[in-house]
Amino acid sequence: MALIEEVFRNKASGPSERALNVLIVAKNQPSRYTTSDGGDIQSLNVAASDGVQVVKVTIYDQITFVKFQTGTTL
């Protein structure tokens, strides 16, 4: 399993190709906003830790919101 530092060292955006084992340490309520073209979008912000570092993660796929619960490991 990779550490958060190793993934960010590659400076890639988007999904990581390497497996991460992280603990969800905090979670906000989903946010809803309207795009300039009138679309409705929801996002969820969580804090994830590998035991060394903590990062903010933004999720846009509403179906996966339920997977991100405080105290769970992904």
Secondary structure, 3 states (H helix, E strand, C coil): CECHHHHHHCCCCCCCCCCECCEEEEECCCEEEECCCCCEEEEEEEEEECCCCEEEEEECCHHHHHHCCCCCEC
